[in-house]
Amino acid sequence: MDDTTNSTDIRLREGASIAQRLVMSGFAAAVALCFTPGLFTHDTLEIIISVVALLVGTGFVIGIMMAPAVVWIITPNEILIGQQSPFGKLRTRIVAKDDISGLQVPGSKRVKARFQLVFTLVSGERLTSPPISDVTHVRDTVSRIAAQFDVPNVEDPVNPLDASNAEMHLGEPLEAFSARDIRIVALIAVALCAVPYAYKLWRGWPPSHVDILLLPLGALAAFAVYRYANLVTGAFWIIREGDIRVERLWGDGTPRADHIEGNQVKTISVDRRGRSEDEHCIVTIRLRSGKRFRSPRIGSRIEARAVGTEIVRRLGIARESNRI
């Protein structure tokens, strides 16, 4: 499934594979089964919780397994839409060129580098396509579709990862936390660790060893927040011809920047960093010096591969280093 610009037809697909469905269903079923022992108790509350957990787990499994797979094939004269559930029949629909009156390309609110085509038909109906997988050529894809369907006034999508940009941006520009926010979080850490000790004193009970141990831990937690809070702001990648500028913050909020050039790269690969391959894939670059750089989250594996391929082209990374 590709929406490559050198093909006559543009193909878009949405829907997890059978293997992904089985993994997600197995996880949901395992979580639900953890509550089954409550069914064999005499506690009414535990029985209710177990029944609700099993029903919710069953609903998740059914929803995951029965979610339809959708395929769009966009040709110069029409759009062929196919939709099929794992255990259902294939349903098809053909949208002719003359039936299309408008086209919009809104971005995703969850994943910024994700775009879908929204066609407005003459009848007023709106059709939303699966995501465009090649996120580095969204403008070319949209321009091509608008031209072949004679749709006027199509606004160019704002795409920070488009290959037509002189600089591709991954992530958001970094901004240090304010000193006020850091102090508030540090005080909360101290307060939470001091609550058990203070409660025992208020009730006239002798504090336990755990209560006393929490006091210095609270001070250490406050120091860690004050000293290293800005390390969690992540990274901002600026991908240019010949190099990548990786911007990050030190713990005290001062900026730092690293530069990656093609001849420094030992390997470049696409990895999953999270629960799902649909939204949590990143590009990982390992340098010959031993340093490793993980990009901000991109999206699905297909989208991350498109970004990785453009990075390989811009940096001139050797073929033997490319593991995308």
SVG drawing of the C-alpha trace seen along z (x, -y; Angstrom):
<svg xmlns="http://www.w3.org/2000/svg" viewBox="-27 -32 61 51">
<polyline fill="none" stroke="black" stroke-width="0.4" points="0.0,0.0 1.6,-3.2 0.7,-6.6 3.9,-7.1 4.0,-9.9 5.5,-7.9 2.5,-5.5 -0.6,-6.2 -2.9,-5.3 -2.8,-6.5 -3.5,-3.8 -4.4,-4.5 -5.2,-2.0 -6.3,-1.9 -6.7,1.0 -4.5,3.2 -3.2,6.5 -4.4,9.8 -1.2,10.2 -1.6,6.7 -5.3,7.5 -4.4,10.7 -1.7,9.0 -4.1,6.2 -6.9,8.7 -4.7,11.0 -3.6,8.1 -7.2,7.0 -8.3,10.5 -5.3,11.0 -6.2,7.8 -9.9,8.9 -9.0,12.4 -7.0,11.0 -10.3,10.0 -11.9,13.5 -11.0,14.7 -13.4,12.1 -16.3,14.2 -15.6,17.0 -15.8,14.9 -18.7,14.1 -18.1,10.4 -20.8,8.7 -18.6,5.7 -15.8,7.9 -18.3,9.9 -19.7,6.7 -16.2,5.4 -15.2,8.8 -18.3,8.9 -17.8,5.3 -14.1,6.0 -15.0,9.1 -17.7,7.3 -15.4,4.3 -12.6,6.7 -14.9,8.7 -16.1,5.4 -12.5,4.4 -11.7,7.8 -14.8,7.7 -14.2,4.1 -10.5,4.8 -11.3,7.9 -14.3,6.6 -12.9,3.1 -13.0,2.9 -10.1,2.5 -10.5,-0.4 -8.7,-0.8 -9.0,-3.7 -7.7,-3.6 -7.6,-7.0 -7.4,-7.0 -7.4,-9.9 -11.2,-9.5 -12.7,-8.0 -12.2,-6.8 -12.7,-3.1 -13.5,-2.6 -13.3,0.9 -14.3,1.8 -14.2,5.2 -14.5,6.6 -12.4,9.7 -15.4,12.0 -17.6,10.0 -18.0,9.4 -16.1,6.8 -18.2,3.7 -17.2,1.4 -18.2,-2.1 -17.1,-4.1 -17.0,-7.9 -16.8,-9.4 -14.8,-12.5 -17.9,-14.6 -19.4,-13.8 -16.5,-15.6 -17.0,-19.4 -14.4,-20.1 -11.3,-18.8 -9.8,-19.7 -6.7,-18.2 -7.1,-18.7 -4.3,-17.6 -4.7,-15.2 -5.0,-16.7 -3.3,-13.7 -0.5,-13.2 0.6,-16.5 2.3,-14.8 -0.8,-12.9 -3.1,-14.1 -6.4,-12.8 -8.3,-13.8 -11.8,-15.1 -13.8,-15.1 -17.1,-17.0 -19.5,-15.6 -22.1,-17.4 -24.8,-15.9 -23.2,-17.5 -21.8,-14.2 -18.3,-14.3 -15.9,-11.4 -12.8,-11.0 -9.9,-8.9 -7.4,-6.9 -4.2,-8.8 -1.6,-9.7 1.2,-7.3 4.1,-9.2 4.0,-12.2 7.1,-13.7 5.2,-14.3 1.8,-15.4 1.7,-18.6 2.7,-16.8 0.0,-14.2 -2.7,-16.8 -1.8,-18.9 -1.9,-15.9 -5.3,-14.8 -6.7,-18.4 -5.5,-18.7 -6.8,-15.4 -10.2,-16.0 -10.3,-19.7 -11.0,-20.8 -10.2,-24.6 -8.9,-26.5 -7.4,-23.6 -5.4,-25.0 -1.8,-23.6 -1.5,-21.6 0.9,-22.9 3.3,-20.0 6.5,-20.3 7.8,-17.1 7.2,-17.8 10.2,-17.2 9.6,-20.5 10.6,-22.3 14.2,-23.5 14.0,-22.4 11.9,-19.5 10.9,-19.8 10.3,-16.9 8.8,-17.8 8.1,-21.2 10.5,-24.1 11.7,-23.7 10.8,-26.0 12.1,-25.6 9.7,-25.3 9.2,-28.5 10.9,-28.7 7.5,-29.2 6.2,-25.9 9.3,-24.0 9.1,-25.4 5.4,-24.4 6.1,-20.8 9.1,-20.6 6.9,-21.7 4.2,-19.2 6.9,-16.4 8.0,-17.5 4.4,-17.8 3.4,-14.4 6.3,-12.7 5.8,-14.7 2.0,-13.9 2.3,-10.5 4.8,-11.8 2.6,-14.9 -0.5,-12.8 1.0,-10.5 2.2,-13.4 -1.3,-15.0 -3.0,-11.9 -0.4,-11.4 0.9,-8.2 4.6,-7.4 6.0,-7.7 7.2,-4.5 10.6,-3.9 8.9,-4.3 7.4,-7.7 10.8,-8.9 12.4,-7.6 10.0,-9.4 11.2,-12.8 14.7,-12.7 13.2,-11.0 10.9,-14.0 13.9,-16.4 15.7,-14.3 12.7,-14.3 12.4,-18.1 16.1,-18.5 15.7,-16.2 12.7,-18.2 14.5,-21.5 17.7,-20.3 16.5,-18.1 12.9,-19.0 13.8,-20.4 15.4,-17.1 11.9,-15.8 11.1,-18.4 12.4,-16.1 14.1,-17.1 13.5,-19.2 15.0,-17.9 15.7,-20.3 16.5,-18.2 18.4,-20.0 20.4,-19.1 23.6,-17.5 22.9,-17.6 20.4,-17.3 20.4,-19.8 19.1,-18.2 18.1,-20.8 17.6,-19.8 17.7,-21.4 20.0,-20.9 18.4,-20.4 18.8,-24.0 17.0,-25.1 20.0,-26.2 19.8,-25.0 22.2,-22.5 22.5,-21.4 24.1,-18.4 24.7,-18.1 24.5,-14.8 26.1,-14.4 25.8,-11.5 29.4,-10.3 28.9,-10.0 25.9,-7.7 26.6,-4.0 22.9,-2.9 19.5,-4.5 16.4,-2.5 12.7,-2.8 11.7,-1.6 8.6,-1.4 8.6,-3.4 5.2,-2.8 2.3,-0.5 1.3,-0.7 2.9,-0.6 0.1,-2.9 1.1,-5.9 4.4,-5.4 7.2,-4.9 10.4,-6.9 13.6,-7.2 16.7,-6.1 20.2,-7.2 23.3,-5.5 26.6,-7.3 30.0,-5.7 31.1,-7.5 28.5,-5.4 26.0,-8.1 22.3,-7.4 19.6,-9.8 15.9,-9.1 13.6,-11.3 10.4,-12.7 7.4,-10.5 6.3,-10.5 3.4,-8.2 2.8,-4.8 5.7,-2.6 4.9,-3.5 5.0,-7.3 8.2,-6.9 9.8,-5.0 8.9,-7.8 10.6,-10.3 13.6,-8.0 13.9,-7.6 14.0,-11.4 16.7,-11.7 18.8,-9.1 18.5,-11.1 19.3,-14.4 22.3,-13.2 23.6,-10.9 23.7,-8.0 25.5,-5.0 23.4,-2.0 25.0,0.4 23.9,-1.9 20.3,-2.0 18.1,0.4 14.8,-1.3"/>
</svg>
